[in-house]
Amino acid sequence: MKQDIRKAFNEFFTEEKYQAFMHDLNTHFDHKINFRVAETPIFIENAFKEKLMKASADIKAFLVRPDLKEITKDAVPARYNVPAENEHPLFIVVDFAVCEGEDGELIPQMIEFQGCPSLYCYQDWVAAKYRKHFPVIPESANHLANKLDSERYINILKEAILGNQPVENTILLEIDPSSQNTSIDFFCHEEKIGIKAVCLTDIIKEDRKLFYMREGVKTPIHRIYNRTIFDDLIQRTDLNPDFKLTQDVDVEWAGHPNWFFRISKYTMPFIDSPYVPKTEFLHEIKEIPADLENYVLKPLFSFAGSGVIFDVTREDIDNIPMESRSDYILQKKVTYAPVVQAPDGLVKCELRLLYVWPEGRDAPMLVTNLARLSRGKLIGVKYNKDKTWVGGSVCFFES
């Protein structure tokens, strides 16, 4: 990692400055952020950035394959298939663990792949807040890719989300938006793009037309920026919305729901890259590895880590019926390297690259990033309770 910036940041850092930073985040929209924000960004030097860009190129080469839809035709469960799917995903996010390679150098290892939006507006907003409160971050270091500045980035995002529709006829769709852990991102989208977060149960359906109440006025919905996850819908048995996502209605999708399934863990076995750990469909494995402790067992149709078994045993595999094994992948385990210097030790991290693929472009465009820091065995809230210098953050890349 970029050690000269790290040293300058750590010397400048105080707990008082961090609290002032958090106060700014929590009062900007008069809304307390529902997840832990890390004390520090991550500073990436060019050598590691080049490896990330090579990994990115491998993934983009996979995404533009002409047979992409064919090889992922079984990825979308029939009961969740949404009509009017487009030709490619509008949003793609890729998670990389920062690991130590066999030569001792740091290497990114892909751990997750998602064809749905992430914190696209929040990441730009929080990067600016880090700069404001920690001015030792050099101007030459950028959280945005492809030489974008914030104005150009927001314009690209606005075009992707709105398409050719007026802002009042475009909504951000979620379940109970105000209760979501990522609700701060919805406020950022409303401030930067102008769209409002609308709960699925507040959609009014009249034949093939959808409406919502905007400032007391019944307003047509022409385009949906989809942030709902089918896993959440399944668990919310108390909901009975007028509009079901699988219904054929007169709307455009800014991020079609089917790509959540197509671009996912399901696609990882098809990607051949030194930056993607060996991944196989469980039902296609001819001989179960003897060293299962070096693998992770993941159900294909789950979200946020649910059902993942990190310390795999032969009994875990034997307990999965043969007819259900096509719903699992066995993935080579990666080991996070502690690389971010905190005042009291080293911290692990993972990086999420965020892409936009607007209509008319030949390939997805890398635009920004997200980072998460951890002191626990794994990345995640339950592994980092009552710890500092952990949580959500952003990367600044050496230019």
Summary of the structure (lengths in Angstrom):
residues: 399
radius of gyration: 21.2
end to end distance: 13.5
largest distance: 63.1
contacts: 1219
relative contact order: 0.20
helix: 33%
strand: 25%
